[in-house]
Amino acid sequence: MVERVTYVEGKKVKKIVEVFKNEEHLEMLKSRAVLVMLKNRLEELAIKSSNV
């Protein structure tokens, strides 16, 4: 997390900005999100098939 300070009409406004060091980090997060979605879908299907 990086704190970035911006000035709006002479007033100091702080913004907290999450910065990704590189594209690789971002790709890892995307991949993890896809894996979590797939896992959840598989669990849903397993529950449905066990209820039949």
PASEBA-1860 file (N, C-alpha, C; in nm, 3 decimals):
! residues 52
1> MVERVTYV> 0.084/-0.119/0.000/0.000/0.000/0.000/0.088/0.124/0.000 ~ 0.051/0.217/-0.084/0.126/0.341/-0.095/0.030/0.456/-0.069 ~ 0.075/0.551/0.011/-0.009/0.668/0.038/0.033/0.779/-0.057 ~ -0.062/0.827/-0.134/-0.030/0.932/-0.230/-0.104/1.058/-0.188 ~ -0.035/1.171/-0.188/-0.095/1.297/-0.147/-0.129/1.378/-0.271 ~ -0.253/1.425/-0.277/-0.298/1.505/-0.390/-0.349/1.638/-0.336 ~ -0.338/1.741/-0.415/-0.387/1.872/-0.373/-0.510/1.909/-0.455 ~ -0.620/1.940/-0.384/-0.743/1.981/-0.451/-0.778/2.119/-0.398
9> EGKKVKKI> -0.780/2.218/-0.486/-0.810/2.356/-0.449/-0.728/2.401/-0.329 ~ -0.600/2.369/-0.330/-0.510/2.412/-0.223/-0.519/2.329/-0.096 ~ -0.614/2.235/-0.092/-0.627/2.150/0.026/-0.554/2.019/0.001 ~ -0.491/1.969/0.105/-0.416/1.845/0.094/-0.513/1.727/0.112 ~ -0.520/1.641/0.014/-0.608/1.525/0.021/-0.523/1.401/0.006 ~ -0.533/1.312/0.102/-0.454/1.189/0.096/-0.535/1.079/0.029 ~ -0.469/1.007/-0.056/-0.532/0.892/-0.121/-0.447/0.770/-0.092 ~ -0.512/0.663/-0.053/-0.441/0.537/-0.034/-0.455/0.461/-0.166
17> VEVFKNEE> -0.342/0.427/-0.223/-0.343/0.360/-0.353/-0.263/0.232/-0.343 ~ -0.324/0.125/-0.389/-0.252/-0.002/-0.393/-0.177/-0.008/-0.524 ~ -0.048/-0.027/-0.515/0.035/-0.027/-0.635/0.092/-0.167/-0.657 ~ 0.078/-0.215/-0.777/0.137/-0.343/-0.811/0.277/-0.316/-0.862 ~ 0.374/-0.384/-0.804/0.514/-0.361/-0.840/0.539/-0.394/-0.986 ~ 0.473/-0.496/-1.036/0.494/-0.533/-1.176/0.373/-0.608/-1.229 ~ 0.374/-0.632/-1.357/0.263/-0.701/-1.423/0.248/-0.844/-1.372 ~ 0.360/-0.905/-1.334/0.357/-1.044/-1.289/0.267/-1.060/-1.167
25> HLEMLKSR> 0.276/-0.965/-1.074/0.193/-0.968/-0.953/0.045/-0.963/-0.991 ~ 0.013/-0.876/-1.085/-0.125/-0.861/-1.130/-0.175/-0.989/-1.196 ~ -0.091/-1.051/-1.278/-0.127/-1.177/-1.343/-0.151/-1.287/-1.241 ~ -0.070/-1.290/-1.135/-0.087/-1.390/-1.029/-0.223/-1.373/-0.962 ~ -0.261/-1.247/-0.936/-0.391/-1.222/-0.873/-0.506/-1.265/-0.963 ~ -0.494/-1.236/-1.093/-0.599/-1.276/-1.187/-0.610/-1.428/-1.192 ~ -0.496/-1.496/-1.197/-0.496/-1.642/-1.202/-0.561/-1.701/-1.078 ~ -0.528/-1.643/-0.963/-0.586/-1.691/-0.838/-0.738/-1.673/-0.837
33> AVLVMLKN> -0.783/-1.558/-0.889/-0.927/-1.532/-0.894/-0.998/-1.636/-0.981 ~ -0.937/-1.670/-1.094/-0.995/-1.771/-1.183/-1.000/-1.906/-1.115 ~ -0.894/-1.943/-1.046/-0.891/-2.072/-0.976/-0.998/-2.079/-0.868 ~ -1.017/-1.971/-0.795/-1.119/-1.968/-0.689/-1.258/-1.983/-0.751 ~ -1.283/-1.915/-0.863/-1.413/-1.927/-0.930/-1.437/-2.071/-0.975 ~ -1.335/-2.133/-1.033/-1.349/-2.271/-1.079/-1.375/-2.366/-0.963 ~ -1.304/-2.345/-0.853/-1.322/-2.430/-0.735/-1.465/-2.419/-0.684 ~ -1.515/-2.296/-0.676/-1.652/-2.275/-0.628/-1.754/-2.342/-0.719
41> RLEELAIK> -1.732/-2.332/-0.850/-1.823/-2.394/-0.946/-1.822/-2.546/-0.933 ~ -1.703/-2.603/-0.916/-1.692/-2.748/-0.898/-1.765/-2.793/-0.772 ~ -1.751/-2.714/-0.665/-1.820/-2.749/-0.541/-1.971/-2.744/-0.560 ~ -2.021/-2.643/-0.632/-2.164/-2.633/-0.660/-2.213/-2.756/-0.736 ~ -2.138/-2.794/-0.839/-2.176/-2.910/-0.920/-2.173/-3.039/-0.838 ~ -2.075/-3.051/-0.750/-2.063/-3.171/-0.666/-2.183/-3.180/-0.572 ~ -2.224/-3.066/-0.517/-2.339/-3.063/-0.426/-2.466/-3.102/-0.502 ~ -2.483/-3.045/-0.623/-2.601/-3.077/-0.704/-2.606/-3.224/-0.739
49> SSNV> -2.493/-3.282/-0.778/-2.492/-3.422/-0.820/-2.514/-3.516/-0.701 ~ -2.473/-3.474/-0.582/-2.494/-3.560/-0.465/-2.639/-3.554/-0.417 ~ -2.711/-3.449/-0.455/-2.852/-3.436/-0.415/-2.947/-3.509/-0.508 ~ -2.895/-3.558/-0.620/-2.983/-3.623/-0.719/-3.017/-3.763/-0.675
END
